[in-house]
Amino acid sequence: VLAIERYIVVCKPMSNFRFGENHAIMGVAFSWIMALACAAPPLFGWSRYIPEGMQ
């Protein structure tokens, strides 16, 4: 989310885009959804996280 915001500020400095409250909420929601999508499968038994060498 920060990288996207920095990209907009650096590459499009003359545009009138404002990173407002709604954009921040959508960014946080997107981050949580992606984190849950990556963490959920092992919680339900599909694949698993194990330290290397402990197989």
N, C-alpha and C positions, 0 to 999 in steps of 0.2 A: 504494500500500500504506500509506504514511504517512497519506494523507488518510482512508482507511477506518478506520485505527486511531484517529486523532484524532476522527473522527465518533462512533465508539463511546464513547470516553471522555467527550466533551462532551455528547452527546445522551442517553446512558444511564448516568449516573454511579452509579446505585444497583444496577445489575446486577452479577452476580458473574463476568462475562466476564474472562478473563485472556488476554492476547496472549502465548502461550507459544512454545516452540521450534518446535513443529509448524506453528503459524500463520505464523511467520517464514519457515520453509522453503517453505511453500506460496506465500507472497507473493513470495519471490525467484524461485521456479520460474515463477509466473505472469508476472512481469516479463520473464524471459528468453524465455519462449514468445511473448509479445506482441512483443518486440523482434525475434526471429527471423522471426515472421510478417510483420512490416513490411519487414524487410531482405532476405528471401529472394527474392521475385519479381524484383527487378532483377538479382540475381546469376545467375538462370537465364534472363535475356534477356526477361522479360516486363515491359514498360515500362522506364524508365531514369531516372536522376537526371542532369540536365544543368543547368549554371548558366543563368540567364535571359539571353537575348541571344546565346547561343552556338549557336543552332539552325542 
